[in-house]
């Protein structure tokens, strides 16, 4: 657990996770939607390498 840089949904602590995955561009939107509805994930970002 780490202190978040700023409160998100009234939470001040959480886990920071870095994942390197290979996805087709068409798979990014469905993955983002799945992460948005997952209760334990409060924020995510996809970055093209």
C-alpha positions in Angstrom: 0.0 0.0 0.0 1.2 3.5 -0.9 -0.2 6.9 -0.3 -1.9 8.2 -3.5 -0.7 11.4 -5.0 -4.2 12.8 -4.5 -7.5 11.3 -3.2 -9.4 9.3 -5.7 -13.0 8.4 -4.8 -12.3 9.4 -1.2 -9.4 6.9 -1.0 -5.9 8.0 0.0 -4.0 4.8 -0.2 -3.7 2.1 -2.9 -1.5 -0.2 -4.9 0.4 1.1 -7.9 0.7 -1.6 -10.6 2.7 -1.4 -13.9 1.7 -4.0 -16.5 3.4 -4.4 -19.9 1.1 -6.1 -22.3 0.9 -6.5 -26.0 -2.6 -5.8 -27.4 -4.0 -5.2 -30.9 -5.4 -1.6 -31.2 -8.9 -3.0 -31.4 -8.5 -4.7 -28.0 -7.6 -1.6 -26.0 -11.1 -0.2 -25.8 -12.7 -3.5 -24.5 -9.9 -3.8 -22.0 -10.4 -0.2 -20.7 -14.1 -0.8 -20.4 -13.5 -4.0 -18.4 -11.1 -2.2 -16.1 -13.6 0.7 -15.6 -16.3 -1.7 -14.3 -13.9 -3.6 -12.1 -14.6 -2.4 -8.6 -11.0 -2.7 -7.3 -9.5 -0.6 -10.1 -9.9 3.1 -9.5 -7.7 4.5 -12.3 -5.8 3.2 -15.3 -4.0 4.5 -18.3 -2.9 2.9 -21.5 0.3 4.2 -23.1 1.6 3.2 -26.5 5.2 2.1 -26.4 
